[in-house]
Amino acid sequence: MAGLVAAALLVMSAGAALAWVPGVRLPRGPLFRVEGSQLSVFCNVSALDETGGLDFEWTLIRRSEPPVRLRLVSTRDPAFAHASQRHRVLSTEVAIRRPAPGSVQLLIGKVRKSDEGDLECSVPAADGRYRGEYTALVQLKELSVLAEVSVAPAMFYRGDTVALLCNASLGAPLEDRQMSVGWWGPGQRLLASLDRRGVRAAGDGRTAAGTELSVDRPGEMCFRLRLHGARRQDQGLYRCQLALWARSQDGHWYQAAAASSSPTTLFLYLTLSDTLTLPAVVGAVTSLSVSIAIVAGVTCCFLRRLRKRRDVQS
């Protein structure tokens, strides 16, 4: 009987020990960020009866040969940071926050190109209930967004429907992200925009000359602006601005990156009716000047003859 009790106590102790083994959880990666943007990453520990005494450490592992480990911040050691990261910690550009006993948040105020690599969240065992160091990794990658406006076809005439294309280029797949676009015309006027859901947002819907506009998305990475019946006053510089939206860990959408294209000049060629109008106007002006010259010449001759007659009579 005593043996059975001892065996039962052993099983209970083993079960309690398993319950104390932490599971370190990080968001699913990779995490894409544009240089200069903010980063917030939560690290949570599960499968613990009591989590109040846990400490957390964040380390950046650069994917080089060999890998380079750079200590960032810790909840237990203010001097934990690597020498190359210490000034960022002192200025709070890199910080750690504990929102709950079993959770910490890594905050990076401005992501740098050198931050690319694996972020490691570790929970060192210090209370004797379990041994070892429990870690989880999530990859951080820099995101580049490019926008370019093109006119297709390259030649338009006055009165045509002009199509301007805004093509996006990303340094990462678009999955789990959305894009929005804004179009600006001559005079830096906001013409039209689409939000991340593809719904028409800000913009007048017409150019300053009153030309009707429409916007759509013919491709996953392409947005189109149409000017229906373009007028001479619609000529000028056009550009687009793209914004990339990502979903945070709490389910909210935030703007992760943005890019603006270089201005593109829209020039409208004259139509056939426009070219026929010019010679007619020029001809009218020429004939008018010739008529004035003839009338002036006749008048001068008549006056000379009249003067001679008067001289003879006198």
C-alpha positions as CSV (number, residue, x, y, z in Angstrom):
1,M,0.0,0.0,0.0
2,A,2.8,2.4,0.9
3,G,4.4,1.5,-2.5
4,L,1.2,2.5,-4.3
5,V,1.0,5.8,-2.4
6,A,4.6,6.5,-3.3
7,A,4.0,5.7,-7.0
8,A,0.9,8.0,-7.0
9,L,2.9,10.8,-5.5
10,L,5.6,10.3,-8.1
11,V,3.1,10.5,-10.9
12,M,1.5,13.7,-9.4
13,S,4.9,15.3,-9.1
14,A,5.8,14.4,-12.7
15,G,2.4,15.9,-13.8
16,A,3.0,19.1,-11.9
17,A,6.5,19.4,-13.4
18,L,5.1,19.0,-16.9
19,A,2.6,21.7,-16.1
20,W,5.4,24.1,-15.2
21,V,7.3,23.6,-18.6
22,P,6.7,26.9,-20.4
23,G,5.6,27.2,-24.0
24,V,7.0,30.4,-25.5
25,R,4.8,31.8,-28.3
26,L,5.6,34.5,-30.8
27,P,3.5,35.8,-33.8
28,R,3.7,33.8,-37.0
29,G,6.5,35.3,-39.2
30,P,8.1,36.6,-41.1
31,L,7.4,40.1,-39.9
32,F,7.8,42.6,-42.7
33,R,8.6,46.2,-41.8
34,V,9.8,49.2,-43.9
35,E,13.0,51.0,-42.6
36,G,12.1,53.7,-40.2
37,S,8.7,52.2,-39.1
38,Q,7.7,51.0,-35.7
39,L,7.7,47.4,-34.5
40,S,5.8,45.8,-31.7
41,V,6.2,42.1,-30.9
42,F,4.5,40.2,-28.1
43,C,6.0,37.2,-26.5
44,N,3.7,35.0,-24.4
45,V,4.3,32.1,-22.1
46,S,1.7,29.3,-21.6
47,A,1.4,26.1,-19.6
48,L,2.5,27.6,-16.3
49,D,0.7,27.6,-13.0
50,E,2.4,30.7,-11.8
51,T,4.1,33.2,-14.2
52,G,4.7,36.1,-11.9
53,G,8.4,35.4,-11.3
54,L,9.4,34.9,-15.0
55,D,12.0,37.0,-16.7
56,F,12.3,37.5,-20.5
57,E,15.2,38.3,-22.8
58,W,15.2,39.5,-26.4
59,T,18.1,38.8,-28.8
60,L,18.6,39.6,-32.4
61,I,20.3,36.9,-34.5
62,R,21.6,38.1,-37.8
63,R,21.6,35.5,-40.6
64,S,25.2,35.7,-41.5
65,E,28.0,33.1,-41.6
66,P,28.6,32.6,-38.8
67,P,25.3,33.9,-37.2
68,V,25.8,37.0,-35.0
69,R,23.9,37.2,-31.7
70,L,23.1,40.7,-30.4
71,R,21.5,41.0,-27.0
72,L,18.7,43.7,-27.0
73,V,16.7,44.0,-23.8
74,S,15.9,42.0,-20.7
75,T,13.4,42.3,-17.8
76,R,16.1,41.3,-15.2
77,D,19.3,42.9,-16.4
78,P,19.4,46.6,-17.3
79,A,22.9,46.1,-18.8
80,F,21.8,43.2,-20.9
81,A,22.1,45.0,-24.3
82,H,25.1,44.4,-26.6
83,A,27.5,47.3,-26.9
84,S,26.2,48.1,-30.4
85,Q,22.6,48.3,-29.2
86,R,23.1,50.0,-25.8
87,H,22.5,53.6,-27.1
88,R,19.2,52.4,-28.6
89,V,18.1,51.0,-25.3
90,L,19.2,54.1,-23.3
91,S,17.3,56.4,-25.7
92,T,14.2,54.0,-25.5
93,E,14.4,53.4,-29.2
94,V,14.4,49.7,-28.2
95,A,12.4,48.9,-25.1
96,I,10.6,46.1,-23.3
97,R,7.3,46.3,-21.6
98,R,5.4,43.7,-19.4
99,P,1.6,44.0,-20.0
100,A,0.9,40.8,-18.0
101,P,2.9,38.4,-15.8
102,G,3.3,35.9,-18.5
103,S,3.8,38.3,-21.4
104,V,6.3,40.9,-22.6
105,Q,6.3,43.3,-25.5
106,L,9.4,44.3,-27.6
107,L,9.2,47.9,-28.9
108,I,11.5,49.2,-31.6
109,G,10.8,52.9,-32.4
110,K,12.6,52.9,-35.8
111,V,13.4,49.7,-37.6
112,R,16.8,49.7,-39.3
113,K,18.2,47.7,-42.2
114,S,20.6,46.1,-39.7
115,D,17.6,44.7,-37.7
116,E,16.9,42.1,-40.3
117,G,17.3,38.6,-38.9
118,D,15.6,36.4,-36.2
119,L,14.2,37.9,-33.1
120,E,14.6,35.4,-30.2
121,C,12.4,35.6,-27.1
122,S,13.8,33.5,-24.3
123,V,12.6,32.6,-20.8
124,P,15.6,31.6,-18.6
125,A,14.7,29.1,-15.8
126,A,15.7,30.6,-12.5
127,D,13.3,29.3,-9.8
128,G,14.3,25.6,-9.8
129,R,10.9,24.2,-10.8
130,Y,12.2,23.5,-14.3
131,R,15.6,23.7,-15.9
132,G,16.9,25.0,-19.2
133,E,16.1,28.0,-21.3
134,Y,13.0,28.1,-23.4
135,T,13.0,30.2,-26.6
136,A,11.0,31.0,-29.7
137,L,12.1,32.7,-32.9
138,V,10.4,35.0,-35.4
139,Q,12.0,36.4,-38.6
140,L,12.1,40.1,-39.2
141,K,12.6,41.3,-42.8
142,E,12.9,44.7,-44.3
143,L,10.0,45.6,-46.7
144,S,10.5,47.7,-49.8
145,V,7.6,49.3,-51.6
146,L,7.9,50.9,-55.0
147,A,5.3,52.8,-57.1
148,E,5.6,53.7,-60.8
149,V,3.1,55.5,-63.0
150,S,2.8,54.6,-66.7
151,V,0.5,55.8,-69.5
152,A,-0.9,53.1,-71.8
153,P,-0.9,53.6,-74.7
154,A,1.7,56.3,-74.8
155,M,-0.1,58.6,-77.2
156,F,-3.5,60.2,-76.5
157,Y,-5.6,62.9,-78.3
158,R,-7.9,65.4,-76.8
159,G,-11.3,63.8,-76.1
160,D,-9.8,60.3,-75.6
161,T,-10.2,58.2,-72.5
162,V,-6.8,58.4,-70.9
163,A,-5.6,55.4,-68.7
164,L,-2.9,55.9,-66.2
165,L,-1.5,52.8,-64.5
166,C,0.1,52.7,-61.0
167,N,2.2,49.6,-60.7
168,A,3.4,48.4,-57.3
169,S,6.5,46.4,-56.5
170,L,6.9,44.7,-53.1
171,G,9.9,43.0,-51.5
172,A,7.5,40.4,-50.1
173,P,4.4,38.5,-51.0
174,L,1.1,40.4,-50.7
175,E,-0.6,37.6,-48.6
176,D,-2.1,38.8,-45.3
177,R,-1.6,42.4,-46.5
178,Q,-3.7,44.9,-48.4
179,M,-3.0,48.0,-50.4
180,S,-4.6,51.4,-50.9
181,V,-3.9,54.1,-53.6
182,G,-4.3,57.8,-54.1
183,W,-4.0,59.7,-57.4
184,W,-2.8,63.3,-57.6
185,G,-3.1,65.5,-60.7
186,P,-1.9,69.0,-61.9
187,G,-1.5,71.4,-59.1
188,Q,-1.0,68.6,-56.5
189,R,-4.8,68.1,-56.5
190,L,-6.1,64.8,-55.0
191,L,-8.3,63.3,-57.8
192,A,-9.4,59.9,-56.5
193,S,-8.4,57.2,-54.1
194,L,-9.2,53.6,-53.1
195,D,-9.0,52.3,-49.6
196,R,-7.5,48.9,-48.7
197,R,-10.8,47.2,-49.3
198,G,-11.1,48.7,-52.8
199,V,-13.8,51.2,-51.8
200,R,-13.8,54.7,-53.4
201,A,-12.5,57.1,-50.7
202,A,-11.3,60.7,-50.9
203,G,-11.1,62.8,-54.1
204,D,-13.4,65.0,-56.2
205,G,-14.1,62.4,-58.9
206,R,-13.4,65.1,-61.5
207,T,-10.4,67.0,-62.7
208,A,-10.1,70.8,-62.3
209,A,-11.4,71.0,-65.9
210,G,-14.5,69.0,-65.0
211,T,-13.4,65.8,-66.7
212,E,-15.0,62.7,-65.2
213,L,-12.7,60.2,-63.5
214,S,-12.9,56.5,-62.6
215,V,-10.5,54.2,-60.7
216,D,-10.2,50.4,-60.6
217,R,-7.7,47.6,-60.0
218,P,-7.1,45.5,-63.1
219,G,-4.4,43.4,-61.3
220,E,-3.2,42.5,-57.8
221,M,-0.3,44.9,-58.0
222,C,-1.8,47.4,-60.5
223,F,-4.2,50.4,-60.1
224,R,-5.8,52.4,-62.9
225,L,-7.0,55.9,-63.2
226,R,-9.2,56.8,-66.2
227,L,-9.9,60.3,-67.6
228,H,-13.1,60.1,-69.7
229,G,-12.9,62.7,-72.5
230,A,-9.6,64.3,-71.6
231,R,-9.4,68.0,-72.2
232,R,-6.5,70.4,-72.9
233,Q,-6.6,71.6,-69.3
234,D,-6.0,68.1,-68.0
235,Q,-2.4,68.1,-69.3
236,G,0.3,68.1,-66.6
237,L,1.9,66.0,-64.0
238,Y,0.3,63.0,-62.4
239,R,1.5,60.7,-59.6
240,C,0.2,57.9,-57.4
241,Q,0.8,57.0,-53.8
242,L,0.5,53.5,-52.5
243,A,0.1,52.4,-48.9
244,L,0.6,48.9,-47.6
245,W,-1.6,47.7,-44.7
246,A,-0.8,44.8,-42.4
247,R,-2.8,43.2,-39.6
248,S,-1.4,43.4,-36.0
249,Q,-1.5,40.7,-33.5
250,D,-4.7,42.0,-32.0
251,G,-6.4,42.0,-35.4
252,H,-6.2,45.7,-36.2
253,W,-5.0,47.0,-39.5
254,Y,-2.1,49.5,-39.6
255,Q,-0.1,51.2,-42.3
256,A,3.1,49.3,-42.6
257,A,4.7,51.1,-45.5
258,A,4.0,53.8,-48.2
259,A,5.6,54.8,-51.5
260,S,5.0,57.7,-53.9
261,S,5.8,57.5,-57.6
262,S,7.7,60.0,-59.6
263,P,5.5,62.5,-61.5
264,T,4.5,61.5,-65.1
265,T,3.7,64.1,-67.7
266,L,0.4,63.7,-69.6
267,F,0.4,65.4,-73.0
268,L,-2.6,65.4,-75.3
269,Y,-2.1,65.6,-79.0
270,L,-4.4,67.7,-81.3
271,T,-7.2,66.0,-83.1
272,L,-7.8,66.3,-86.8
273,S,-10.5,68.9,-86.3
274,D,-8.0,70.9,-84.1
275,T,-5.4,70.9,-86.9
276,L,-8.0,72.0,-89.5
277,T,-9.1,74.9,-87.4
278,L,-5.6,76.4,-87.2
279,P,-5.2,77.0,-91.0
280,A,-8.7,78.4,-91.2
281,V,-7.9,80.9,-88.4
282,V,-4.6,81.8,-89.9
283,G,-6.2,82.2,-93.4
284,A,-8.8,84.5,-91.9
285,V,-6.2,86.7,-90.3
286,T,-4.2,86.8,-93.5
287,S,-7.1,87.7,-95.7
288,L,-8.2,90.4,-93.2
289,S,-4.7,92.0,-93.3
290,V,-4.6,91.8,-97.1
291,S,-8.0,93.5,-97.3
292,I,-6.9,96.3,-95.0
293,A,-3.8,96.8,-97.2
294,I,-5.8,97.0,-100.4
295,V,-8.3,99.4,-98.9
296,A,-5.5,101.5,-97.6
297,G,-3.8,101.5,-101.0
298,V,-6.9,102.5,-102.9
299,T,-7.6,105.3,-100.5
300,C,-4.1,106.7,-100.8
301,C,-4.3,106.7,-104.7
302,F,-7.7,108.4,-104.6
303,L,-6.5,111.1,-102.3
304,R,-3.4,111.8,-104.4
305,R,-5.6,112.2,-107.6
306,L,-8.0,114.5,-105.8
307,R,-5.1,116.7,-104.6
308,K,-3.7,117.0,-108.1
309,R,-7.1,118.1,-109.5
310,R,-7.4,120.8,-106.9
311,D,-3.9,122.0,-107.8
312,V,-4.7,122.2,-111.5
313,Q,-8.0,124.1,-110.9
314,S,-6.3,126.5,-108.6
